[in-house]
Amino acid sequence: MKIPGKKSDRLRVGDAVLIEWEDSYGCSPDWRDVPVDGEPAAMICRSLGWVLRASRRFVVIIPHMAQNDRLGVRQGCGDMTIPTAAIVRVTRLNLRPGTTSAYDSSSSYPAGLRARNRTRS
């Protein structure tokens, strides 16, 4: 998927991004009179995460990532599929220069999120 407003910039798996997208608004929980003078509205949503997949039709991001190097396990939680037709803006987040993957191979933390001055017991 191309980033809106940029000619040759495409999303890649592992990119950290902020996606702003338009979603429907409303859905009352019960039956009620329809306001004829009300103005239709949509909501602008903002989602942060690492790109798991990007295509012409949708982008899948995951905000919570974990990896256990010892066990060789990667896990993600909270995946969100966003239709590209709803995307208003995509901002690639530069968490750490030179990082192109959601995982830094030298750490069990997602790229750019290594804790500083962290001590282990």
C-alpha positions as a Markdown table, in Angstrom:
| # | Residue | x | y | z |
|---|---|---|---|---|
| 1 | Met | 0.0 | 0.0 | 0.0 |
| 2 | Lys | 1.3 | 3.4 | -0.9 |
| 3 | Ile | 1.3 | 6.0 | 1.8 |
| 4 | Pro | -1.3 | 8.7 | 0.9 |
| 5 | Gly | 0.4 | 11.9 | -0.3 |
| 6 | Lys | 3.7 | 10.4 | -1.1 |
| 7 | Lys | 4.6 | 9.2 | -4.6 |
| 8 | Ser | 6.9 | 6.2 | -4.1 |
| 9 | Asp | 6.8 | 5.5 | -0.4 |
| 10 | Arg | 5.2 | 2.1 | 0.4 |
| 11 | Leu | 4.5 | 0.5 | 3.7 |
| 12 | Arg | 6.6 | -2.5 | 4.5 |
| 13 | Val | 6.2 | -5.3 | 7.0 |
| 14 | Gly | 7.8 | -4.1 | 10.3 |
| 15 | Asp | 7.3 | -0.4 | 9.7 |
| 16 | Ala | 6.1 | 1.4 | 12.8 |
| 17 | Val | 3.2 | 3.7 | 11.8 |
| 18 | Leu | 0.5 | 6.1 | 12.9 |
| 19 | Ile | -2.6 | 5.6 | 10.7 |
| 20 | Glu | -5.4 | 8.1 | 10.7 |
| 21 | Trp | -8.6 | 6.7 | 9.3 |
| 22 | Glu | -12.2 | 7.6 | 8.9 |
| 23 | Asp | -14.8 | 5.4 | 10.6 |
| 24 | Ser | -18.6 | 5.5 | 10.9 |
| 25 | Tyr | -20.2 | 7.2 | 13.9 |
| 26 | Gly | -23.3 | 6.4 | 15.7 |
| 27 | Cys | -25.1 | 3.1 | 16.0 |
| 28 | Ser | -27.7 | 3.9 | 18.7 |
| 29 | Pro | -28.5 | 1.0 | 21.1 |
| 30 | Asp | -32.2 | 1.3 | 20.6 |
| 31 | Trp | -34.9 | 2.5 | 18.2 |
| 32 | Arg | -35.4 | 6.3 | 18.2 |
| 33 | Asp | -36.7 | 9.0 | 15.9 |
| 34 | Val | -34.3 | 9.9 | 13.1 |
| 35 | Pro | -33.3 | 13.6 | 13.3 |
| 36 | Val | -34.0 | 15.2 | 10.0 |
| 37 | Asp | -31.9 | 18.3 | 10.8 |
| 38 | Gly | -28.9 | 16.5 | 12.1 |
| 39 | Glu | -25.7 | 16.6 | 10.2 |
| 40 | Pro | -24.1 | 13.2 | 9.3 |
| 41 | Ala | -20.7 | 12.8 | 10.8 |
| 42 | Ala | -17.8 | 10.4 | 10.7 |
| 43 | Met | -15.0 | 9.9 | 13.2 |
| 44 | Ile | -11.3 | 10.2 | 12.6 |
| 45 | Cys | -9.5 | 7.4 | 14.4 |
| 46 | Arg | -5.8 | 7.1 | 15.1 |
| 47 | Ser | -4.0 | 3.8 | 15.4 |
| 48 | Leu | -0.4 | 3.1 | 16.2 |
| 49 | Gly | 1.4 | -0.2 | 15.5 |
| 50 | Trp | 3.8 | -2.3 | 13.4 |
| 51 | Val | 2.7 | -3.3 | 9.9 |
| 52 | Leu | 2.0 | -7.0 | 9.7 |
| 53 | Arg | 0.6 | -6.9 | 6.2 |
| 54 | Ala | -0.2 | -4.2 | 3.6 |
| 55 | Ser | -2.1 | -4.6 | 0.4 |
| 56 | Arg | -4.2 | -2.4 | -2.0 |
| 57 | Arg | -7.3 | -3.2 | 0.1 |
| 58 | Phe | -6.1 | -3.1 | 3.7 |
| 59 | Val | -3.4 | -2.6 | 6.2 |
| 60 | Val | -3.0 | -4.8 | 9.3 |
| 61 | Ile | -1.1 | -3.3 | 12.2 |
| 62 | Ile | -0.3 | -4.8 | 15.7 |
| 63 | Pro | 0.2 | -2.4 | 18.6 |
| 64 | His | 1.6 | -4.9 | 21.1 |
| 65 | Met | 4.5 | -7.1 | 20.2 |
| 66 | Ala | 6.6 | -9.5 | 22.3 |
| 67 | Gln | 9.5 | -11.8 | 21.5 |
| 68 | Asn | 11.3 | -14.5 | 23.6 |
| 69 | Asp | 14.7 | -15.1 | 22.0 |
| 70 | Arg | 15.3 | -18.1 | 24.3 |
| 71 | Leu | 12.1 | -19.9 | 23.2 |
| 72 | Gly | 12.1 | -18.5 | 19.6 |
| 73 | Val | 8.6 | -17.2 | 20.1 |
| 74 | Arg | 7.0 | -14.0 | 18.7 |
| 75 | Gln | 3.6 | -12.9 | 19.7 |
| 76 | Gly | 1.3 | -10.0 | 18.9 |
| 77 | Cys | -1.9 | -8.7 | 20.5 |
| 78 | Gly | -4.5 | -6.2 | 19.3 |
| 79 | Asp | -4.2 | -6.6 | 15.6 |
| 80 | Met | -6.3 | -4.1 | 13.6 |
| 81 | Thr | -7.3 | -4.4 | 9.9 |
| 82 | Ile | -7.9 | -1.0 | 8.4 |
| 83 | Pro | -9.4 | -0.7 | 4.9 |
| 84 | Thr | -7.2 | 1.4 | 2.7 |
| 85 | Ala | -10.3 | 3.3 | 1.4 |
| 86 | Ala | -10.7 | 4.6 | 4.9 |
| 87 | Ile | -7.1 | 5.8 | 5.4 |
| 88 | Val | -6.7 | 9.6 | 5.5 |
| 89 | Arg | -3.0 | 9.8 | 6.5 |
| 90 | Val | -0.1 | 7.5 | 7.3 |
| 91 | Thr | 2.9 | 8.7 | 9.3 |
| 92 | Arg | 5.9 | 6.4 | 9.4 |
| 93 | Leu | 7.4 | 6.5 | 12.9 |
| 94 | Asn | 11.2 | 6.7 | 13.1 |
| 95 | Leu | 11.7 | 4.9 | 16.4 |
| 96 | Arg | 15.4 | 4.3 | 15.8 |
| 97 | Pro | 17.5 | 5.2 | 12.7 |
| 98 | Gly | 18.4 | 2.3 | 10.5 |
| 99 | Thr | 15.7 | -0.1 | 11.8 |
| 100 | Thr | 13.5 | -1.6 | 9.1 |
| 101 | Ser | 12.0 | -4.5 | 11.1 |
| 102 | Ala | 9.6 | -4.6 | 14.0 |
| 103 | Tyr | 12.3 | -6.6 | 15.8 |
| 104 | Asp | 15.9 | -5.8 | 16.5 |
| 105 | Ser | 17.8 | -9.1 | 16.2 |
| 106 | Ser | 20.0 | -8.2 | 19.1 |
| 107 | Ser | 17.2 | -7.6 | 21.5 |
| 108 | Ser | 13.9 | -9.1 | 22.6 |
| 109 | Tyr | 12.3 | -5.7 | 22.4 |
| 110 | Pro | 10.5 | -4.4 | 19.3 |
| 111 | Ala | 12.7 | -2.0 | 17.3 |
| 112 | Gly | 13.3 | 1.3 | 19.0 |
| 113 | Leu | 11.7 | 0.3 | 22.2 |
| 114 | Arg | 14.7 | -1.0 | 24.1 |
| 115 | Ala | 14.5 | 0.2 | 27.7 |
| 116 | Arg | 17.3 | 2.5 | 28.7 |
| 117 | Asn | 19.3 | 2.1 | 31.9 |
| 118 | Arg | 17.3 | -1.1 | 32.5 |
| 119 | Thr | 18.7 | -3.6 | 35.0 |
| 120 | Arg | 18.0 | -7.3 | 35.1 |
| 121 | Ser | 18.0 | -9.4 | 38.1 |
